[in-house]
Amino acid sequence: MKGCARKMNIKALSLRQPWAEAVVRGLKRWETRSWRTHHRGRLLIHAAKHWTGFQVSEWLAWMHNSTLRGRWHPGLTWLDVCGAYEDLDLGCLIGEVDVVDCIPTALIREMIDGDEGMMGNWNVGLWAWKLARPMKYDTPRPCRGCQGLFNVTLRRT
C-alpha cells in the first residue's frame, strides 16, 4: 500500500567513541568481543552516550600522531578523517555495517597489524566480528543504547 509506514526491528550494537566512528567510516573492519555472535547481515552502530577519561586522552594522542596506513586514507591522521573528539556524536545511531563473519581471534591475530591491530583486543579466547559495507548517516538518529546486541525499531516507508 502506497504511503504506509512499516516497522522493522534491526539489530544494533553500542560502541564507545571513537570506535563507533571508526567502524562507520570503514577504518575499523573488525570488532573484537568476549562473546560470539551468530548474527549476519545489517547491524546498526550506536555511539555510546559517554566517553571515559582514558578514552579521551588516548584518542587525543592517537589522533594527532597516528597516520592511517589503510588503503582508504593513506597519509592522513585520524584527526584529518574523523575530526576532533568534541565533534563526535554520542547517544545516537550514527551508521550501519554488515556482519559477515565471526572468527576466534586466535585464528587471525597474526594477520592483523597497523591501526586495525591497535583498535581491538586480539588476545586468545576472544571473537573477531568481520565488518563490511560501512555507511555513516548524514544525520544521527537519537536512540538509547544497551549492552550486547539489541533491537531497534525503525519506520520504513
Backbone as CSV, one residue per row, in Angstrom:
resi,resn,N_x,N_y,N_z,CA_x,CA_y,CA_z,C_x,C_y,C_z
1,MET,0.848,-1.180,0.000,0.000,0.000,0.000,0.888,1.236,0.000
2,LYS,0.656,2.104,-0.932,1.467,3.288,-1.092,1.298,4.244,0.088
3,GLY,2.464,4.757,0.595,2.428,5.740,1.668,2.315,5.160,3.062
4,CYS,2.217,3.849,3.198,2.101,3.233,4.517,3.488,3.019,5.109
5,ALA,3.619,3.331,6.379,4.890,3.105,7.073,4.909,1.683,7.605
6,ARG,6.063,1.083,7.580,6.245,-0.280,8.040,7.322,-0.260,9.116
7,LYS,7.108,-0.965,10.200,8.095,-1.029,11.274,8.993,-2.223,11.054
8,MET,10.294,-2.008,11.279,11.271,-3.077,11.144,12.133,-3.117,12.395
9,ASN,12.362,-4.316,12.914,13.313,-4.489,14.001,14.661,-4.842,13.405
10,ILE,15.668,-4.067,13.750,17.017,-4.289,13.258,17.955,-4.365,14.459
11,LYS,18.909,-5.274,14.408,19.886,-5.414,15.484,20.814,-4.208,15.505
12,ALA,21.242,-3.844,16.713,22.177,-2.731,16.894,23.222,-3.127,17.929
13,LEU,24.352,-2.443,17.868,25.436,-2.635,18.824,25.927,-1.265,19.249
14,SER,26.043,-1.067,20.544,26.530,0.194,21.077,28.046,0.106,21.265
15,LEU,28.753,1.075,20.703,30.207,1.160,20.827,30.570,2.527,21.373
16,ARG,31.613,2.577,22.157,32.102,3.868,22.630,32.822,4.574,21.485
17,GLN,32.764,5.886,21.536,33.561,6.664,20.612,35.008,6.599,21.085
18,PRO,35.968,6.611,20.253,35.934,6.885,18.827,35.730,5.648,17.955
19,TRP,35.576,4.478,18.621,35.484,3.233,17.852,34.238,3.181,16.989
20,ALA,33.129,3.732,17.476,31.903,3.751,16.671,32.136,4.524,15.371
21,GLU,32.775,5.662,15.488,33.067,6.487,14.305,33.993,5.753,13.342
22,ALA,34.996,5.086,13.892,35.940,4.342,13.061,35.234,3.218,12.298
23,VAL,34.257,2.577,12.941,33.510,1.492,12.279,32.695,2.031,11.107
24,VAL,31.913,3.081,11.317,31.028,3.557,10.246,31.786,4.253,9.129
25,ARG,33.017,4.648,9.376,33.855,5.246,8.325,34.711,4.198,7.603
26,GLY,34.613,2.946,8.033,35.368,1.892,7.376,36.822,1.796,7.801
27,LEU,37.188,2.495,8.860,38.568,2.457,9.352,38.800,1.255,10.260
28,LYS,37.756,0.785,10.897,37.813,-0.362,11.805,36.957,-1.455,11.170
29,ARG,37.612,-2.492,10.680,36.914,-3.538,9.939,36.674,-4.795,10.760
30,TRP,37.153,-4.814,11.987,36.934,-5.928,12.910,36.491,-5.369,14.249
31,GLU,35.526,-6.006,14.876,35.111,-5.670,16.237,35.411,-6.884,17.106
32,THR,36.235,-6.708,18.128,36.568,-7.840,18.992,35.689,-7.808,20.239
33,ARG,35.209,-8.979,20.604,34.297,-9.149,21.733,34.658,-10.407,22.495
34,SER,34.196,-10.474,23.734,34.408,-11.683,24.535,33.386,-12.756,24.194
35,TRP,32.387,-12.411,23.402,31.320,-13.340,23.056,31.141,-13.422,21.536
36,ARG,30.704,-14.582,21.139,30.469,-14.889,19.731,29.084,-14.397,19.316
37,THR,28.944,-14.031,18.062,27.614,-13.722,17.533,27.318,-14.631,16.341
38,HIS,26.066,-15.004,16.229,25.601,-15.748,15.058,24.881,-14.808,14.094
39,HIS,24.753,-13.543,14.504,24.084,-12.553,13.650,24.918,-12.315,12.398
40,ARG,24.262,-12.300,11.257,24.882,-11.933,9.992,23.944,-10.946,9.313
41,GLY,24.515,-10.017,8.593,23.710,-9.021,7.909,23.854,-7.654,8.555
42,ARG,22.871,-6.795,8.257,22.944,-5.397,8.663,22.911,-5.250,10.173
43,LEU,23.757,-4.337,10.671,23.866,-4.039,12.093,23.968,-2.529,12.241
44,LEU,23.073,-1.948,13.023,23.128,-0.514,13.300,24.234,-0.252,14.318
45,ILE,24.945,0.849,14.145,26.005,1.219,15.079,25.526,2.402,15.909
46,HIS,25.501,2.177,17.207,25.091,3.183,18.181,26.337,3.718,18.873
47,ALA,26.480,5.029,18.906,27.584,5.654,19.637,27.141,5.824,21.083
48,ALA,27.869,5.204,21.999,27.514,5.276,23.420,27.437,6.724,23.893
49,LYS,26.744,6.923,24.983,26.455,8.269,25.472,27.652,8.953,26.125
50,HIS,28.606,8.173,26.623,29.711,8.767,27.384,31.076,8.296,26.904
51,TRP,32.054,9.136,27.123,33.468,8.802,26.966,34.025,8.557,28.367
52,THR,35.099,7.806,28.447,35.834,7.746,29.707,37.033,8.668,29.563
53,GLY,37.574,9.123,30.674,38.753,9.985,30.632,39.911,9.329,29.907
54,PHE,40.091,8.035,30.130,41.161,7.297,29.464,40.964,7.323,27.960
55,GLN,39.742,7.114,27.507,39.474,7.110,26.067,39.779,8.469,25.447
56,VAL,39.419,9.539,26.127,39.681,10.875,25.603,41.175,11.105,25.473
57,SER,41.947,10.784,26.500,43.388,11.038,26.442,44.068,10.166,25.395
58,GLU,43.668,8.882,25.312,44.237,8.000,24.296,43.873,8.471,22.893
59,TRP,42.622,8.870,22.700,42.157,9.328,21.398,42.912,10.574,20.956
60,LEU,43.080,11.526,21.867,43.793,12.752,21.509,45.222,12.458,21.078
61,ALA,45.909,11.613,21.833,47.285,11.268,21.485,47.335,10.549,20.144
62,TRP,46.442,9.611,19.954,46.448,8.804,18.740,46.040,9.627,17.513
63,MET,45.020,10.463,17.672,44.526,11.252,16.549,45.597,12.168,15.980
64,HIS,46.390,12.749,16.857,47.377,13.718,16.405,48.657,13.069,15.903
65,ASN,48.900,11.819,16.298,50.176,11.190,15.969,50.087,10.026,15.000
66,SER,48.965,9.368,14.920,48.851,8.171,14.094,48.526,8.541,12.651
67,THR,49.282,7.994,11.737,48.995,8.157,10.320,48.271,6.916,9.858
68,LEU,47.138,7.096,9.225,46.364,5.959,8.736,47.111,5.307,7.581
69,ARG,47.332,4.022,7.707,48.077,3.299,6.684,47.159,2.520,5.760
70,GLY,45.865,2.627,5.982,44.915,1.868,5.179,44.797,2.394,3.759
71,ARG,44.141,1.611,2.928,44.014,1.983,1.518,43.042,3.131,1.293
72,TRP,42.181,3.434,2.277,41.182,4.483,2.074,41.718,5.877,2.314
73,HIS,42.577,6.035,3.307,43.044,7.371,3.686,44.556,7.386,3.904
74,PRO,45.348,6.961,2.932,46.793,6.891,3.156,47.381,8.263,3.453
75,GLY,48.223,8.308,4.479,48.926,9.537,4.824,48.149,10.519,5.668
76,LEU,46.876,10.285,5.904,46.087,11.194,6.730,46.077,10.726,8.176
77,THR,45.896,11.657,9.103,45.755,11.283,10.503,44.287,11.064,10.821
78,TRP,44.032,10.485,11.966,42.653,10.298,12.425,41.946,11.641,12.531
79,LEU,42.668,12.649,12.970,42.070,13.974,13.110,41.603,14.491,11.750
80,ASP,42.402,14.259,10.704,42.016,14.681,9.356,40.718,14.017,8.911
81,VAL,40.543,12.748,9.246,39.414,11.961,8.748,38.178,12.091,9.631
82,CYS,38.350,11.966,10.939,37.195,11.899,11.852,36.874,13.216,12.544
83,GLY,37.800,14.131,12.600,37.559,15.382,13.305,37.873,15.259,14.783
84,ALA,37.688,16.338,15.505,38.004,16.397,16.928,37.005,15.580,17.744
85,TYR,37.461,15.051,18.880,36.578,14.221,19.695,35.359,14.970,20.168
86,GLU,35.470,16.279,20.354,34.318,17.066,20.806,33.198,17.063,19.766
87,ASP,33.546,16.773,18.518,32.555,16.805,17.438,31.914,15.452,17.156
88,LEU,32.390,14.399,17.811,31.825,13.072,17.562,30.479,12.938,18.256
89,ASP,29.539,12.304,17.572,28.185,12.134,18.097,28.158,11.123,19.229
90,LEU,27.291,11.365,20.197,27.117,10.483,21.351,25.631,10.213,21.568
91,GLY,25.303,9.013,22.052,23.933,8.680,22.408,22.983,8.584,21.226
92,CYS,23.488,8.093,20.089,22.634,8.030,18.902,23.149,6.973,17.925
93,LEU,22.291,6.633,16.960,22.691,5.761,15.865,23.445,6.613,14.854
94,ILE,24.655,6.182,14.474,25.463,7.001,13.564,25.721,6.329,12.215
95,GLY,25.317,5.067,12.076,25.526,4.387,10.805,25.223,2.908,10.894
96,GLU,25.674,2.170,9.876,25.397,0.733,9.778,26.585,0.019,9.142
97,VAL,26.669,-1.261,9.407,27.637,-2.146,8.745,26.974,-3.501,8.557
98,ASP,27.609,-4.353,7.784,27.212,-5.757,7.701,28.178,-6.570,8.551
99,VAL,27.648,-7.502,9.324,28.473,-8.505,9.996,28.525,-9.686,9.040
100,VAL,29.734,-10.021,8.583,29.857,-11.075,7.577,30.510,-12.348,8.112
101,ASP,31.123,-12.270,9.304,31.744,-13.458,9.875,32.056,-13.204,11.339
102,CYS,32.322,-14.273,12.059,32.737,-14.200,13.460,33.762,-15.313,13.662
103,ILE,34.995,-14.925,13.972,36.125,-15.844,13.977,36.859,-15.754,15.311
104,PRO,37.329,-16.868,15.856,38.167,-16.780,17.063,39.414,-15.934,16.782
105,THR,39.733,-15.028,17.683,40.894,-14.156,17.472,42.178,-14.953,17.289
106,ALA,42.269,-16.108,17.905,43.480,-16.917,17.796,43.787,-17.301,16.350
107,LEU,42.765,-17.394,15.503,42.967,-17.802,14.116,43.467,-16.678,13.213
108,ILE,43.272,-15.430,13.616,43.635,-14.331,12.715,44.546,-13.276,13.341
109,ARG,44.832,-13.377,14.616,45.567,-12.301,15.292,46.916,-11.999,14.677
110,GLU,47.586,-12.978,14.109,48.901,-12.741,13.497,48.796,-11.980,12.181
111,MET,47.618,-11.970,11.572,47.432,-11.271,10.295,47.006,-9.812,10.483
112,ILE,46.639,-9.433,11.704,46.148,-8.087,11.974,47.320,-7.211,12.377
113,ASP,47.439,-6.059,11.710,48.546,-5.169,12.061,48.116,-3.715,11.929
114,GLY,49.038,-2.815,12.150,48.784,-1.389,11.980,47.680,-0.877,12.869
115,ASP,46.942,0.091,12.351,45.872,0.714,13.122,44.807,-0.284,13.535
116,GLU,44.486,-1.235,12.653,43.463,-2.237,12.981,43.872,-3.024,14.217
117,GLY,45.144,-3.357,14.317,45.630,-4.098,15.478,45.529,-3.310,16.773
118,MET,45.616,-1.982,16.664,45.520,-1.134,17.852,44.082,-0.847,18.249
119,MET,43.123,-1.172,17.388,41.721,-0.850,17.662,40.928,-2.014,18.227
120,GLY,41.574,-3.068,18.638,40.839,-4.200,19.188,41.683,-4.955,20.189
121,ASN,41.045,-5.841,20.908,41.729,-6.720,21.844,41.874,-8.066,21.150
122,TRP,43.083,-8.392,20.754,43.339,-9.578,19.947,43.840,-10.748,20.777
123,ASN,43.608,-10.714,22.090,44.018,-11.829,22.949,43.290,-13.114,22.563
124,VAL,43.962,-14.220,22.798,43.368,-15.534,22.538,42.156,-15.711,23.443
125,GLY,41.117,-16.356,22.918,39.908,-16.611,23.691,38.784,-15.634,23.394
126,LEU,39.042,-14.645,22.553,38.021,-13.671,22.187,37.529,-13.953,20.768
127,TRP,36.569,-13.150,20.323,35.957,-13.317,18.999,36.122,-12.046,18.189
128,ALA,36.403,-12.211,16.908,36.539,-11.080,15.992,35.373,-11.105,15.005
129,TRP,34.599,-10.041,15.019,33.476,-9.917,14.102,33.975,-9.188,12.857
130,LYS,33.849,-9.790,11.698,34.270,-9.173,10.441,33.158,-8.254,9.955
131,LEU,33.510,-6.983,9.751,32.544,-5.964,9.342,32.800,-5.545,7.898
132,ALA,31.737,-5.257,7.179,31.855,-4.853,5.772,30.781,-3.824,5.437
133,ARG,30.939,-3.184,4.311,29.982,-2.226,3.766,29.504,-1.180,4.787
134,PRO,30.445,-0.424,5.363,30.040,0.601,6.334,29.298,1.754,5.665
135,MET,28.396,2.345,6.423,27.653,3.512,5.947,27.446,4.453,7.132
136,LYS,27.940,5.669,7.013,27.744,6.690,8.040,26.503,7.500,7.687
137,TYR,25.639,7.714,8.662,24.441,8.520,8.428,24.814,9.999,8.291
138,ASP,24.122,10.700,7.413,24.300,12.147,7.299,23.790,12.834,8.561
139,THR,22.698,12.308,9.103,22.100,12.871,10.317,21.964,11.759,11.352
140,PRO,22.632,11.896,12.510,22.495,10.879,13.563,21.042,10.771,14.033
141,ARG,20.676,9.570,14.486,19.310,9.323,14.967,19.351,9.048,16.456
142,PRO,18.751,9.912,17.273,18.764,9.688,18.728,18.230,8.299,19.066
143,CYS,18.887,7.651,20.002,18.500,6.292,20.368,19.174,5.948,21.686
144,ARG,18.453,5.253,22.529,19.028,4.777,23.778,19.745,3.452,23.510
145,GLY,20.973,3.340,23.962,21.756,2.129,23.744,21.565,1.106,24.847
146,CYS,22.065,-0.079,24.605,22.037,-1.183,25.565,23.334,-1.971,25.410
147,GLN,23.622,-2.813,26.395,24.768,-3.702,26.256,24.383,-4.881,25.379
148,GLY,25.376,-5.426,24.683,25.130,-6.558,23.805,24.369,-6.124,22.559
149,LEU,23.908,-7.099,21.800,23.064,-6.783,20.647,21.672,-6.440,21.152
150,PHE,21.068,-5.416,20.574,19.709,-5.050,20.967,18.910,-4.676,19.734
151,ASN,17.608,-4.743,19.854,16.719,-4.430,18.733,16.358,-2.955,18.721
152,VAL,16.338,-2.398,17.534,15.872,-1.021,17.320,14.734,-1.120,16.310
153,THR,13.632,-0.461,16.615,12.509,-0.443,15.697,12.584,0.807,14.851
154,LEU,12.672,0.618,13.542,12.722,1.741,12.616,11.467,1.738,11.769
155,ARG,11.066,2.913,11.371,9.940,3.061,10.460,10.497,3.201,9.053
156,ARG,10.012,2.403,8.146,10.396,2.476,6.734,9.127,2.743,5.926
157,THR,9.207,3.662,4.977,8.024,3.944,4.149,8.201,3.338,2.773
